[in-house]
Amino acid sequence: MFYAISKHPHIWNTKLNLFVALSPVTRIDHTTADLFKFGAKFSDKIKSTLNFFHVYELFGQQQDGITKLTCKVLPDFCKAAESFFVTQDPILDDSNRFQVFMGHYPAGASVQSFLHYAQEINEKDFMLFDYGSAEANQAKYGQDTPPAVNLTNINNCSPPISMFAGFEDSLGDTTDAEWTRD
């Protein structure tokens, strides 16, 4: 939404009366999510490996059976993996709703989303997805590199923006949220 508003603030002036940004993830180089930081270091190798095997979604329905079988055979491994995706502090979890949450876990996500997170961590900026080559970026954006998102254009948007960030959010760190706000 930040990109949409920054690209066409005049359109959103007529369509929005309030933009509520819950834990906005824009620039994420201050993330404390170890798995994302680790993956960012090896994102090129991860991308080529997943492309080779034609894997474009992670933790989706195709992997659901494999995940359930692995967790049945290796429950300690799954408990450790869970700590990468779920809070590190059980006090933050709503114990009454935890089973509902885990009933939808893991939910699928596109590989491109994870690669974009890695790009944001490595580049320390808020930019559109890098398609990996000057030719592909040129075809998508009309330039060799992905454009940075110009957040100063958001100042031209008249609807108010309410931004909420949590101190315990490992991906949407408050330092990065403050960067977005300022």
C-alpha positions in Angstrom: 0.0 0.0 0.0 2.9 2.3 0.7 4.1 1.8 -2.9 0.6 2.3 -4.3 0.2 5.6 -2.4 3.7 6.8 -3.3 3.1 6.1 -7.0 -0.3 7.6 -7.3 -1.2 9.8 -4.3 -3.9 11.7 -6.3 -5.9 8.5 -6.9 -5.8 7.4 -3.2 -7.0 10.8 -2.1 -10.4 9.9 -3.4 -10.4 6.2 -2.5 -9.2 6.2 1.1 -10.4 8.0 4.2 -7.8 6.2 6.4 -4.8 3.9 5.8 -4.1 1.7 8.8 -0.6 0.1 8.5 -0.3 -2.8 10.9 3.3 -3.8 11.5 4.4 -2.4 8.2 7.3 -4.1 6.6 9.1 -1.8 4.2 12.8 -1.5 4.9 13.7 -4.5 7.0 17.5 -4.4 7.5 17.0 -4.2 11.3 15.1 -7.5 11.5 15.9 -9.8 14.4 14.4 -12.8 12.5 17.5 -15.1 12.3 16.0 -17.3 9.6 15.4 -14.3 7.3 18.9 -12.9 8.0 20.5 -16.3 7.4 18.4 -16.8 4.2 19.4 -13.3 2.9 23.1 -14.2 3.0 22.4 -17.2 0.7 19.4 -15.8 -1.3 21.1 -16.3 -4.7 21.9 -20.0 -4.0 18.4 -20.5 -2.6 16.8 -18.9 -5.6 18.7 -20.9 -8.1 18.1 -24.2 -6.2 14.3 -23.5 -5.9 14.1 -22.5 -9.6 15.9 -25.7 -10.6 13.3 -27.8 -8.7 10.4 -25.6 -9.9 9.5 -24.6 -6.4 7.6 -21.3 -6.3 5.8 -21.6 -3.1 7.0 -22.6 0.4 4.9 -24.1 3.2 1.9 -24.5 0.9 -0.5 -27.3 0.2 2.0 -29.3 -1.8 4.4 -29.4 1.1 1.6 -29.9 3.7 1.8 -33.7 3.6 5.6 -33.6 3.8 5.5 -31.2 6.7 3.0 -33.3 8.7 5.0 -36.5 8.1 8.2 -34.8 9.1 6.7 -33.4 12.3 5.2 -36.8 13.1 8.6 -38.5 12.8 10.8 -35.7 14.0 8.7 -33.6 16.5 11.7 -32.0 18.1 12.9 -30.7 14.7 9.4 -29.2 14.0 9.4 -27.6 17.5 12.7 -26.0 16.7 11.6 -24.8 13.3 8.4 -23.5 14.8 10.5 -21.1 16.9 11.7 -19.4 13.7 8.2 -18.6 12.6 6.3 -18.2 15.9 7.2 -15.9 18.7 10.3 -16.7 20.8 8.4 -15.7 23.9 5.3 -17.8 24.8 4.0 -15.0 27.0 3.2 -13.1 23.8 0.9 -15.9 22.5 -2.8 -16.0 23.2 -3.0 -19.5 24.7 -6.8 -19.6 24.0 -6.2 -19.0 20.3 -2.9 -20.8 19.8 -4.5 -24.1 18.6 -6.5 -22.2 16.0 -3.3 -20.4 14.8 -1.4 -23.7 14.6 -4.3 -25.3 12.7 -3.4 -22.9 9.8 0.4 -23.4 10.2 2.3 -23.5 8.1 0.5 -21.3 5.6 1.9 -21.0 2.1 3.9 -18.0 0.9 5.5 -17.3 -2.5 9.2 -17.8 -3.0 9.3 -14.3 -4.5 8.1 -12.9 -1.2 10.9 -14.5 0.7 13.4 -13.4 -2.0 12.1 -9.8 -1.8 12.6 -9.9 2.0 16.1 -11.1 1.5 16.7 -8.2 -1.1 15.3 -5.7 1.4 17.7 -7.0 4.1 20.7 -7.0 1.8 20.0 -3.6 0.1 19.0 -1.8 3.3 16.3 0.1 1.3 12.7 -0.1 0.4 12.5 -1.0 -3.3 10.5 -3.1 -5.7 11.4 -6.7 -6.4 14.7 -7.3 -8.3 14.0 -9.7 -11.1 17.7 -10.7 -11.2 18.9 -9.2 -14.5 19.0 -5.9 -16.2 16.9 -7.3 -19.0 14.1 -8.6 -16.7 14.1 -5.4 -14.7 14.1 -3.3 -17.9 11.1 -5.3 -19.1 9.2 -4.8 -15.8 10.3 -1.3 -14.8 11.9 0.3 -17.8 15.3 0.5 -16.0 18.1 -1.9 -15.2 17.6 -2.0 -11.5 14.4 -2.0 -9.4 13.2 1.4 -8.4 13.3 2.6 -4.8 9.9 3.5 -3.4 9.7 7.2 -2.9 7.9 7.6 0.4 8.1 11.4 0.2 5.2 11.3 -2.3 3.0 10.0 0.5 3.0 13.5 2.0 0.8 14.4 -0.9 -1.9 12.0 0.1 -4.6 13.6 2.1 -6.1 10.6 4.1 -4.4 10.1 7.4 -2.1 7.2 8.0 -2.1 5.3 11.3 0.9 3.1 11.7 1.2 0.4 14.4 4.5 -1.4 15.1 5.2 -3.8 17.9 8.3 -3.9 20.0 8.4 -7.7 19.8 7.9 -8.0 16.1 11.0 -9.7 14.7 10.3 -8.8 11.1 8.7 -5.4 11.3 11.3 -3.9 13.6 10.4 -0.5 15.2 13.6 1.1 13.9 12.6 0.3 10.3 9.0 1.4 11.0 10.3 4.7 12.3 12.4 5.1 9.1 9.2 4.5 7.1 7.3 7.1 9.2 10.0 9.7 9.1 
